[in-house]
Amino acid sequence: MLLQDDDEAGEKMATALGKPLRSNLRPVIMNGGDVNSFFQENGREALRGKVIAA
């Protein structure tokens, strides 16, 4: 699982990491921002819920 920032840089990182891990990688896109801002705004349980729901 890869927590992916919702921007061009996050997409590039997911693509680069996804090539060697293609069959085992599942991206979780942080809609409207990055992982840190999602965590800061929503907390640990919301981030955990997002990961579990993916």
C-alpha distance matrix in Angstrom:
0.0 3.8 6.7 9.3 13.0 15.2 17.6 18.7 17.4 13.8 14.1 15.7 13.1 10.3 13.0 14.0 10.8 10.2 13.6 13.4 10.0 10.8 10.9 7.8 5.3 4.6 5.7 7.0 10.4 12.7 15.9 18.9 17.8 15.4 13.2 16.3 18.7 16.7 16.7 20.4 21.5 19.8 19.2 16.9 17.2 16.4 13.2 12.4 13.7 11.6 8.3 10.3 11.8 8.9
3.8 0.0 3.8 5.9 9.5 12.1 14.2 15.2 13.7 10.2 10.9 12.5 9.7 7.4 10.7 11.7 8.9 9.1 12.8 13.2 10.5 11.3 12.6 10.1 6.7 6.0 4.6 5.9 8.3 10.3 13.7 16.3 14.8 12.2 10.4 13.6 16.0 14.6 15.0 18.4 19.6 18.6 18.2 16.5 17.4 16.2 12.7 13.0 14.5 11.9 9.3 12.3 13.4 10.4
6.7 3.8 0.0 3.8 6.8 9.5 12.1 13.9 12.6 8.9 10.6 12.8 10.3 8.7 12.4 13.6 11.5 12.1 15.8 16.6 14.2 14.8 16.2 13.7 10.3 8.7 5.9 4.8 6.1 7.0 10.7 13.1 11.3 8.7 6.7 10.2 12.3 10.8 11.5 14.8 15.9 15.1 15.0 13.8 15.0 13.4 9.8 11.1 12.6 9.8 8.1 11.7 12.6 10.2
9.3 5.9 3.8 0.0 3.8 6.3 8.5 10.2 9.2 5.4 7.0 9.6 7.9 6.6 10.1 11.9 10.8 11.3 14.8 16.4 14.6 14.7 16.8 15.1 11.3 9.8 6.2 5.7 4.7 6.0 9.1 11.0 9.3 7.2 7.1 10.6 12.1 11.2 12.9 15.7 16.5 16.3 16.9 16.4 17.7 15.5 12.3 14.2 15.3 11.9 11.1 14.7 14.7 12.1
13.0 9.5 6.8 3.8 0.0 3.8 5.7 8.3 7.5 4.5 7.2 9.9 8.9 8.9 12.1 13.7 13.4 14.3 17.5 19.4 18.0 18.0 20.4 18.8 15.0 13.5 9.7 8.6 6.1 5.4 7.7 8.4 6.1 4.2 6.0 9.0 9.7 9.6 11.9 14.0 14.6 15.2 16.4 16.6 18.3 15.8 13.0 15.7 16.6 13.3 13.4 17.1 16.9 14.7
15.2 12.1 9.5 6.3 3.8 0.0 3.8 7.2 8.2 6.0 7.2 10.5 10.9 10.5 12.9 15.3 15.5 15.8 18.9 21.3 19.9 19.3 21.6 20.5 16.7 14.7 10.9 9.6 6.0 5.4 5.6 6.0 5.2 6.0 8.6 11.4 10.9 10.6 13.7 15.4 15.2 15.9 17.8 18.6 19.7 16.7 14.5 17.4 17.6 14.1 14.9 18.3 17.3 15.2
17.6 14.2 12.1 8.5 5.7 3.8 0.0 3.8 5.5 5.3 6.3 8.8 10.0 10.7 12.4 14.4 15.5 16.2 18.7 21.4 20.7 20.1 22.9 22.2 18.4 17.0 13.2 12.8 9.4 9.1 9.0 8.3 7.2 7.9 11.1 13.3 12.8 13.4 16.4 17.7 17.7 18.9 20.8 21.7 23.2 20.3 18.0 20.9 21.3 17.8 18.4 21.9 21.0 18.6
18.7 15.2 13.9 10.2 8.3 7.2 3.8 0.0 3.8 5.4 5.1 6.2 8.7 9.9 10.5 12.3 14.3 15.0 16.9 19.8 19.8 19.1 22.3 22.1 18.5 17.6 14.2 14.7 11.8 12.4 12.5 12.0 11.0 11.1 14.0 16.2 16.2 17.0 19.7 21.1 21.3 22.6 24.2 24.8 26.4 23.6 21.1 23.8 24.3 20.7 20.8 24.3 23.5 20.7
17.4 13.7 12.6 9.2 7.5 8.2 5.5 3.8 0.0 3.8 5.4 5.1 6.2 8.6 9.8 10.5 12.2 13.8 15.8 18.2 18.3 18.4 21.7 21.0 17.5 17.2 13.9 14.6 12.2 12.7 13.8 13.5 11.4 10.3 12.7 14.6 15.3 16.5 18.7 20.0 21.0 22.3 23.4 23.7 25.6 23.3 20.4 22.9 24.0 20.6 20.3 23.9 23.7 20.9
13.8 10.2 8.9 5.4 4.5 6.0 5.3 5.4 3.8 0.0 3.8 5.4 5.1 6.2 8.6 9.9 10.6 11.8 14.4 16.7 16.0 16.1 19.0 18.1 14.4 13.7 10.3 10.8 8.7 9.5 11.2 11.8 9.8 8.2 10.0 12.6 13.6 14.0 16.2 18.1 18.9 19.7 20.7 20.7 22.4 20.1 17.1 19.4 20.5 17.0 16.5 20.1 19.9 17.1
14.1 10.9 10.6 7.0 7.2 7.2 6.3 5.1 5.4 3.8 0.0 3.8 5.4 5.1 6.1 8.6 9.9 10.1 12.5 15.3 14.9 14.2 17.2 17.0 13.4 12.8 9.7 11.0 9.0 11.0 12.0 13.1 12.1 11.3 13.0 16.0 16.8 16.7 19.0 21.2 21.7 22.1 23.3 23.3 24.5 22.0 19.1 21.1 21.7 18.1 17.5 20.8 20.1 17.0
15.7 12.5 12.8 9.6 9.9 10.5 8.8 6.2 5.1 5.4 3.8 0.0 3.8 5.5 5.1 6.1 8.6 9.6 11.0 13.8 14.3 14.1 17.6 17.6 14.3 14.7 12.1 14.0 12.5 14.3 15.7 16.4 14.9 13.7 15.3 17.8 19.0 19.4 21.5 23.5 24.4 25.0 25.9 25.7 27.2 25.0 21.9 23.7 24.7 21.3 20.2 23.5 23.3 20.0
13.1 9.7 10.3 7.9 8.9 10.9 10.0 8.7 6.2 5.1 5.4 3.8 0.0 3.8 5.4 5.1 6.1 8.2 10.3 12.2 12.3 12.9 16.3 15.5 12.3 13.0 10.6 12.6 11.8 13.5 15.7 16.8 14.7 12.6 13.4 15.8 17.7 18.1 19.5 21.7 23.1 23.6 23.9 23.3 25.0 23.2 19.8 21.4 22.9 19.6 18.2 21.5 21.8 18.6
10.3 7.4 8.7 6.6 8.9 10.5 10.7 9.9 8.6 6.2 5.1 5.5 3.8 0.0 3.8 5.5 5.2 5.6 8.6 10.8 10.0 10.0 13.1 12.4 9.0 9.4 7.2 9.8 9.7 12.3 14.5 16.3 14.9 13.0 13.3 16.4 18.2 17.7 19.2 21.9 23.0 22.9 23.3 22.4 23.6 21.7 18.4 19.6 20.7 17.4 15.7 18.8 18.9 15.4
13.0 10.7 12.4 10.1 12.1 12.9 12.4 10.5 9.8 8.6 6.1 5.1 5.4 3.8 0.0 3.8 5.5 4.9 6.4 9.6 9.8 9.1 12.7 13.1 10.3 11.2 9.8 12.8 12.5 15.4 17.0 18.8 17.7 16.2 16.9 20.0 21.6 21.2 22.9 25.5 26.4 26.4 27.0 26.1 27.3 25.2 22.0 23.1 24.0 20.6 19.0 21.8 21.6 17.9
14.0 11.7 13.6 11.9 13.7 15.3 14.4 12.3 10.5 9.9 8.6 6.1 5.1 5.5 3.8 0.0 3.8 5.5 5.8 8.0 9.3 9.9 13.6 13.7 11.4 13.2 12.1 15.2 15.2 17.6 19.7 21.2 19.5 17.5 18.0 20.6 22.6 22.7 24.0 26.5 27.8 28.0 28.2 27.1 28.6 26.9 23.5 24.5 25.8 22.7 20.7 23.6 23.9 20.3
10.8 8.9 11.5 10.8 13.4 15.5 15.5 14.3 12.2 10.6 9.9 8.6 6.1 5.2 5.5 3.8 0.0 3.8 5.6 6.4 6.5 8.1 11.3 10.7 8.4 10.7 10.2 13.3 14.2 16.7 19.4 21.3 19.5 17.0 16.7 19.4 21.8 21.5 22.3 25.1 26.7 26.4 26.2 24.8 26.1 24.8 21.2 21.8 23.4 20.5 18.1 20.8 21.6 18.1
10.2 9.1 12.1 11.3 14.3 15.8 16.2 15.0 13.8 11.8 10.1 9.6 8.2 5.6 4.9 5.5 3.8 0.0 3.8 5.7 5.0 4.8 8.3 8.5 6.3 8.6 8.8 12.5 13.6 16.8 19.0 21.4 20.2 18.2 17.9 21.1 23.2 22.3 23.4 26.5 27.6 27.0 27.1 25.6 26.4 24.9 21.5 21.9 22.9 19.9 17.5 19.9 20.2 16.5
13.6 12.8 15.8 14.8 17.5 18.9 18.7 16.9 15.8 14.4 12.5 11.0 10.3 8.6 6.4 5.8 5.6 3.8 0.0 3.8 5.6 5.3 8.9 10.2 9.2 11.9 12.5 16.2 17.2 20.3 22.4 24.6 23.4 21.5 21.5 24.5 26.6 26.0 27.1 30.0 31.2 30.7 30.8 29.3 30.2 28.7 25.3 25.6 26.6 23.7 21.2 23.4 23.7 19.9
13.4 13.2 16.6 16.4 19.4 21.3 21.4 19.8 18.2 16.7 15.3 13.8 12.2 10.8 9.6 8.0 6.4 5.7 3.8 0.0 3.8 5.8 8.5 9.1 9.2 12.7 13.9 17.5 19.1 22.1 24.6 26.9 25.5 23.1 22.5 25.3 27.9 27.2 27.8 30.8 32.4 31.7 31.3 29.4 30.4 29.3 25.8 25.7 27.0 24.5 21.6 23.5 24.3 20.8
10.0 10.5 14.2 14.6 18.0 19.9 20.7 19.8 18.3 16.0 14.9 14.3 12.3 10.0 9.8 9.3 6.5 5.0 5.6 3.8 0.0 3.8 5.7 5.4 5.7 9.3 11.1 14.7 16.8 19.9 22.6 25.2 23.9 21.6 20.5 23.5 26.1 24.9 25.4 28.7 30.1 29.1 28.6 26.5 27.2 26.3 22.9 22.4 23.7 21.3 18.2 19.9 20.8 17.3
10.8 11.3 14.8 14.7 18.0 19.3 20.1 19.1 18.4 16.1 14.2 14.1 12.9 10.0 9.1 9.9 8.1 4.8 5.3 5.8 3.8 0.0 3.8 5.6 5.6 8.4 10.4 14.1 16.0 19.5 21.6 24.5 23.7 21.9 21.2 24.5 26.6 25.3 26.2 29.6 30.5 29.4 29.3 27.5 27.8 26.5 23.3 23.0 23.6 21.0 18.3 19.8 20.0 16.4
10.9 12.6 16.2 16.8 20.4 21.6 22.9 22.3 21.7 19.0 17.2 17.6 16.3 13.1 12.7 13.6 11.3 8.3 8.9 8.5 5.7 3.8 0.0 3.8 6.0 8.4 11.5 15.0 17.5 21.0 23.1 26.3 25.8 23.9 22.9 26.2 28.4 26.6 27.3 30.8 31.7 30.1 29.9 27.8 27.7 26.6 23.6 22.8 23.2 20.9 18.0 18.8 19.1 15.7
7.8 10.1 13.7 15.1 18.8 20.5 22.2 22.1 21.0 18.1 17.0 17.6 15.5 12.4 13.1 13.7 10.7 8.5 10.2 9.1 5.4 5.6 3.8 0.0 3.8 6.7 10.0 13.1 16.1 19.2 21.8 25.0 24.2 22.0 20.4 23.7 26.0 24.2 24.5 28.1 29.1 27.5 26.9 24.5 24.5 23.8 20.8 19.6 20.4 18.5 15.2 16.0 17.0 13.7
5.3 6.7 10.3 11.3 15.0 16.7 18.4 18.5 17.5 14.4 13.4 14.3 12.3 9.0 10.3 11.4 8.4 6.3 9.2 9.2 5.7 5.6 6.0 3.8 0.0 3.8 6.4 9.7 12.5 15.6 18.2 21.3 20.4 18.3 17.0 20.3 22.5 20.8 21.4 24.9 25.9 24.5 24.2 22.1 22.4 21.2 18.1 17.5 18.3 15.9 13.0 14.5 15.2 11.7
4.6 6.0 8.7 9.8 13.5 14.7 17.0 17.6 17.2 13.7 12.8 14.7 13.0 9.4 11.2 13.2 10.7 8.6 11.9 12.7 9.3 8.4 8.4 6.7 3.8 0.0 3.8 6.6 9.6 12.9 15.3 18.6 18.2 16.5 15.2 18.8 20.6 18.4 19.3 22.9 23.4 21.8 21.8 20.0 19.9 18.4 15.5 15.1 15.4 12.7 10.2 11.7 11.8 8.2
5.7 4.6 5.9 6.2 9.7 10.9 13.2 14.2 13.9 10.3 9.7 12.1 10.6 7.2 9.8 12.1 10.2 8.8 12.5 13.9 11.1 10.4 11.5 10.0 6.4 3.8 0.0 3.8 6.1 9.4 11.9 15.0 14.5 12.9 12.1 15.8 17.3 15.3 16.7 20.1 20.5 19.3 19.7 18.4 18.6 16.7 13.7 14.2 14.6 11.3 9.5 12.1 11.8 8.3
7.0 5.9 4.8 5.7 8.6 9.6 12.8 14.7 14.6 10.8 11.0 14.0 12.6 9.8 12.8 15.2 13.3 12.5 16.2 17.5 14.7 14.1 15.0 13.1 9.7 6.6 3.8 0.0 3.8 6.5 9.1 12.4 12.1 10.9 9.7 13.4 14.5 12.1 13.5 17.0 17.1 15.6 16.3 15.3 15.3 13.1 10.3 11.3 11.3 7.8 6.8 9.8 9.3 6.4
10.4 8.3 6.1 4.7 6.1 6.0 9.4 11.8 12.2 8.7 9.0 12.5 11.8 9.7 12.5 15.2 14.2 13.6 17.2 19.1 16.8 16.0 17.5 16.1 12.5 9.6 6.1 3.8 0.0 3.8 5.8 9.0 8.9 8.4 8.6 12.3 12.7 10.6 13.0 15.9 15.7 14.9 16.3 16.1 16.5 13.7 11.2 13.2 13.1 9.3 9.6 12.8 11.7 9.2
12.7 10.3 7.0 6.0 5.4 5.4 9.1 12.4 12.7 9.5 11.0 14.3 13.5 12.3 15.4 17.6 16.7 16.8 20.3 22.1 19.9 19.5 21.0 19.2 15.6 12.9 9.4 6.5 3.8 0.0 3.8 6.3 5.9 5.7 6.1 9.4 9.1 7.0 9.9 12.4 12.0 11.6 13.3 13.8 14.5 11.5 9.3 12.2 12.2 8.8 10.0 13.4 12.6 11.1
15.9 13.7 10.7 9.1 7.7 5.6 9.0 12.5 13.8 11.2 12.0 15.7 15.7 14.5 17.0 19.7 19.4 19.0 22.4 24.6 22.6 21.6 23.1 21.8 18.2 15.3 11.9 9.1 5.8 3.8 0.0 3.8 5.8 7.7 9.2 12.0 10.5 8.6 12.1 14.0 12.6 12.5 15.0 16.2 16.5 13.0 11.8 14.8 14.0 10.6 12.7 15.6 13.9 12.7
18.9 16.3 13.1 11.0 8.4 6.0 8.3 12.0 13.5 11.8 13.1 16.4 16.8 16.3 18.8 21.2 21.3 21.4 24.6 26.9 25.2 24.5 26.3 25.0 21.3 18.6 15.0 12.4 9.0 6.3 3.8 0.0 3.8 7.2 9.8 11.6 9.2 8.5 12.3 13.2 11.6 12.6 15.5 17.3 18.1 14.6 13.7 17.1 16.7 13.6 15.8 18.8 17.4 16.4
17.8 14.8 11.3 9.3 6.1 5.2 7.2 11.0 11.4 9.8 12.1 14.9 14.7 14.9 17.7 19.5 19.5 20.2 23.4 25.5 23.9 23.7 25.8 24.2 20.4 18.2 14.5 12.1 8.9 5.9 5.8 3.8 0.0 3.7 6.9 8.3 6.4 6.8 10.3 11.1 10.5 12.0 14.3 15.9 17.4 14.4 12.8 16.4 16.8 13.8 15.4 18.8 18.1 17.0
15.4 12.2 8.7 7.2 4.2 6.0 7.9 11.1 10.3 8.2 11.3 13.7 12.6 13.0 16.2 17.5 17.0 18.2 21.5 23.1 21.6 21.9 23.9 22.0 18.3 16.5 12.9 10.9 8.4 5.7 7.7 7.2 3.7 0.0 3.8 5.6 5.5 6.2 8.7 10.1 10.8 12.0 13.2 14.2 16.2 13.8 11.4 14.7 15.9 13.1 13.8 17.5 17.5 16.2
13.2 10.4 6.7 7.1 6.0 8.6 11.1 14.0 12.7 10.0 13.0 15.3 13.4 13.3 16.9 18.0 16.7 17.9 21.5 22.5 20.5 21.2 22.9 20.4 17.0 15.2 12.1 9.7 8.6 6.1 9.2 9.8 6.9 3.8 0.0 3.8 5.6 5.2 6.2 8.6 10.0 10.4 10.8 11.0 13.2 11.3 8.4 11.4 13.2 10.8 11.1 14.8 15.5 14.4
16.3 13.6 10.2 10.6 9.0 11.4 13.3 16.2 14.6 12.6 16.0 17.8 15.8 16.4 20.0 20.6 19.4 21.1 24.5 25.3 23.5 24.5 26.2 23.7 20.3 18.8 15.8 13.4 12.3 9.4 12.0 11.6 8.3 5.6 3.8 0.0 3.8 5.4 5.1 6.1 8.6 9.9 9.8 10.5 13.5 12.2 9.8 12.9 15.1 13.4 13.9 17.3 18.3 17.8
18.7 16.0 12.3 12.1 9.7 10.9 12.8 16.2 15.3 13.6 16.8 19.0 17.7 18.2 21.6 22.6 21.8 23.2 26.6 27.9 26.1 26.6 28.4 26.0 22.5 20.6 17.3 14.5 12.7 9.1 10.5 9.2 6.4 5.5 5.6 3.8 0.0 3.8 5.4 5.0 6.0 8.3 9.5 11.5 14.0 12.0 10.5 14.1 15.5 13.8 15.2 18.5 18.8 18.6
16.7 14.6 10.8 11.2 9.6 10.6 13.4 17.0 16.5 14.0 16.7 19.4 18.1 17.7 21.2 22.7 21.5 22.3 26.0 27.2 24.9 25.3 26.6 24.2 20.8 18.4 15.3 12.1 10.6 7.0 8.6 8.5 6.8 6.2 5.2 5.4 3.8 0.0 3.8 5.5 5.3 5.8 7.5 9.3 11.0 8.5 7.2 11.0 11.9 10.1 12.0 15.1 15.2 15.3
16.7 15.0 11.5 12.9 11.9 13.7 16.4 19.7 18.7 16.2 19.0 21.5 19.5 19.2 22.9 24.0 22.3 23.4 27.1 27.8 25.4 26.2 27.3 24.5 21.4 19.3 16.7 13.5 13.0 9.9 12.1 12.3 10.3 8.7 6.2 5.1 5.4 3.8 0.0 3.8 5.5 5.3 4.8 6.1 8.8 7.6 6.1 9.4 11.3 10.6 11.8 14.7 15.7 16.1
20.4 18.4 14.8 15.7 14.0 15.4 17.7 21.1 20.0 18.1 21.2 23.5 21.7 21.9 25.5 26.5 25.1 26.5 30.0 30.8 28.7 29.6 30.8 28.1 24.9 22.9 20.1 17.0 15.9 12.4 14.0 13.2 11.1 10.1 8.6 6.1 5.0 5.5 3.8 0.0 3.8 5.8 5.8 8.4 11.2 10.2 9.7 12.9 14.5 14.0 15.6 18.3 19.2 19.8
21.5 19.6 15.9 16.5 14.6 15.2 17.7 21.3 21.0 18.9 21.7 24.4 23.1 23.0 26.4 27.8 26.7 27.6 31.2 32.4 30.1 30.5 31.7 29.1 25.9 23.4 20.5 17.1 15.7 12.0 12.6 11.6 10.5 10.8 10.0 8.6 6.0 5.3 5.5 3.8 0.0 3.8 6.1 9.6 11.3 9.3 9.9 13.3 14.0 13.4 15.8 18.2 18.4 19.3
19.8 18.6 15.1 16.3 15.2 15.9 18.9 22.6 22.3 19.7 22.1 25.0 23.6 22.9 26.4 28.0 26.4 27.0 30.7 31.7 29.1 29.4 30.1 27.5 24.5 21.8 19.3 15.6 14.9 11.6 12.5 12.6 12.0 12.0 10.4 9.9 8.3 5.8 5.3 5.8 3.8 0.0 3.8 7.0 7.8 5.7 7.2 10.2 10.5 10.5 13.2 15.1 15.3 16.8
19.2 18.2 15.0 16.9 16.4 17.8 20.8 24.2 23.4 20.7 23.3 25.9 23.9 23.3 27.0 28.2 26.2 27.1 30.8 31.3 28.6 29.3 29.9 26.9 24.2 21.8 19.7 16.3 16.3 13.3 15.0 15.5 14.3 13.2 10.8 9.8 9.5 7.5 4.8 5.8 6.1 3.8 0.0 3.8 5.7 5.6 6.5 8.7 10.2 11.0 12.7 14.5 15.7 17.2
16.9 16.5 13.8 16.4 16.6 18.6 21.7 24.8 23.7 20.7 23.3 25.7 23.3 22.4 26.1 27.1 24.8 25.6 29.3 29.4 26.5 27.5 27.8 24.5 22.1 20.0 18.4 15.3 16.1 13.8 16.2 17.3 15.9 14.2 11.0 10.5 11.5 9.3 6.1 8.4 9.6 7.0 3.8 0.0 3.8 5.5 5.2 6.1 8.5 10.0 10.7 12.2 14.2 15.7
17.2 17.4 15.0 17.7 18.3 19.7 23.2 26.4 25.6 22.4 24.5 27.2 25.0 23.6 27.3 28.6 26.1 26.4 30.2 30.4 27.2 27.8 27.7 24.5 22.4 19.9 18.6 15.3 16.5 14.5 16.5 18.1 17.4 16.2 13.2 13.5 14.0 11.0 8.8 11.2 11.3 7.8 5.7 3.8 0.0 3.8 5.4 4.9 6.0 8.6 9.8 10.3 12.0 14.3
16.4 16.2 13.4 15.5 15.8 16.7 20.3 23.6 23.3 20.1 22.0 25.0 23.2 21.7 25.2 26.9 24.8 24.9 28.7 29.3 26.3 26.5 26.6 23.8 21.2 18.4 16.7 13.1 13.7 11.5 13.0 14.6 14.4 13.8 11.3 12.2 12.0 8.5 7.6 10.2 9.3 5.7 5.6 5.5 3.8 0.0 3.8 5.4 5.0 6.2 8.7 9.8 10.4 12.4
13.2 12.7 9.8 12.3 13.0 14.5 18.0 21.1 20.4 17.1 19.1 21.9 19.8 18.4 22.0 23.5 21.2 21.5 25.3 25.8 22.9 23.3 23.6 20.8 18.1 15.5 13.7 10.3 11.2 9.3 11.8 13.7 12.8 11.4 8.4 9.8 10.5 7.2 6.1 9.7 9.9 7.2 6.5 5.2 5.4 3.8 0.0 3.8 5.4 5.1 6.3 8.6 9.9 10.9
12.4 13.0 11.1 14.2 15.7 17.4 20.9 23.8 22.9 19.4 21.1 23.7 21.4 19.6 23.1 24.5 21.8 21.9 25.6 25.7 22.4 23.0 22.8 19.6 17.5 15.1 14.2 11.3 13.2 12.2 14.8 17.1 16.4 14.7 11.4 12.9 14.1 11.0 9.4 12.9 13.3 10.2 8.7 6.1 4.9 5.4 3.8 0.0 3.8 5.5 5.2 6.2 8.6 10.1
13.7 14.5 12.6 15.3 16.6 17.6 21.3 24.3 24.0 20.5 21.7 24.7 22.9 20.7 24.0 25.8 23.4 22.9 26.6 27.0 23.7 23.6 23.2 20.4 18.3 15.4 14.6 11.3 13.1 12.2 14.0 16.7 16.8 15.9 13.2 15.1 15.5 11.9 11.3 14.5 14.0 10.5 10.2 8.5 6.0 5.0 5.4 3.8 0.0 3.8 5.4 5.1 6.0 8.6
11.6 11.9 9.8 11.9 13.3 14.1 17.8 20.7 20.6 17.0 18.1 21.3 19.6 17.4 20.6 22.7 20.5 19.9 23.7 24.5 21.3 21.0 20.9 18.5 15.9 12.7 11.3 7.8 9.3 8.8 10.6 13.6 13.8 13.1 10.8 13.4 13.8 10.1 10.6 14.0 13.4 10.5 11.0 10.0 8.6 6.2 5.1 5.5 3.8 0.0 3.8 5.5 5.2 6.3
8.3 9.3 8.1 11.1 13.4 14.9 18.4 20.8 20.3 16.5 17.5 20.2 18.2 15.7 19.0 20.7 18.1 17.5 21.2 21.6 18.2 18.3 18.0 15.2 13.0 10.2 9.5 6.8 9.6 10.0 12.7 15.8 15.4 13.8 11.1 13.9 15.2 12.0 11.8 15.6 15.8 13.2 12.7 10.7 9.8 8.7 6.3 5.2 5.4 3.8 0.0 3.8 5.5 5.3
10.3 12.3 11.7 14.7 17.1 18.3 21.9 24.3 23.9 20.1 20.8 23.5 21.5 18.8 21.8 23.6 20.8 19.9 23.4 23.5 19.9 19.8 18.8 16.0 14.5 11.7 12.1 9.8 12.8 13.4 15.6 18.8 18.8 17.5 14.8 17.3 18.5 15.1 14.7 18.3 18.2 15.1 14.5 12.2 10.3 9.8 8.6 6.2 5.1 5.5 3.8 0.0 3.8 5.5
11.8 13.4 12.6 14.7 16.9 17.3 21.0 23.5 23.7 19.9 20.1 23.3 21.8 18.9 21.6 23.9 21.6 20.2 23.7 24.3 20.8 20.0 19.1 17.0 15.2 11.8 11.8 9.3 11.7 12.6 13.9 17.4 18.1 17.5 15.5 18.3 18.8 15.2 15.7 19.2 18.4 15.3 15.7 14.2 12.0 10.4 9.9 8.6 6.0 5.2 5.5 3.8 0.0 3.8
8.9 10.4 10.2 12.1 14.7 15.2 18.6 20.7 20.9 17.1 17.0 20.0 18.6 15.4 17.9 20.3 18.1 16.5 19.9 20.8 17.3 16.4 15.7 13.7 11.7 8.2 8.3 6.4 9.2 11.1 12.7 16.4 17.0 16.2 14.4 17.8 18.6 15.3 16.1 19.8 19.3 16.8 17.2 15.7 14.3 12.4 10.9 10.1 8.6 6.3 5.3 5.5 3.8 0.0
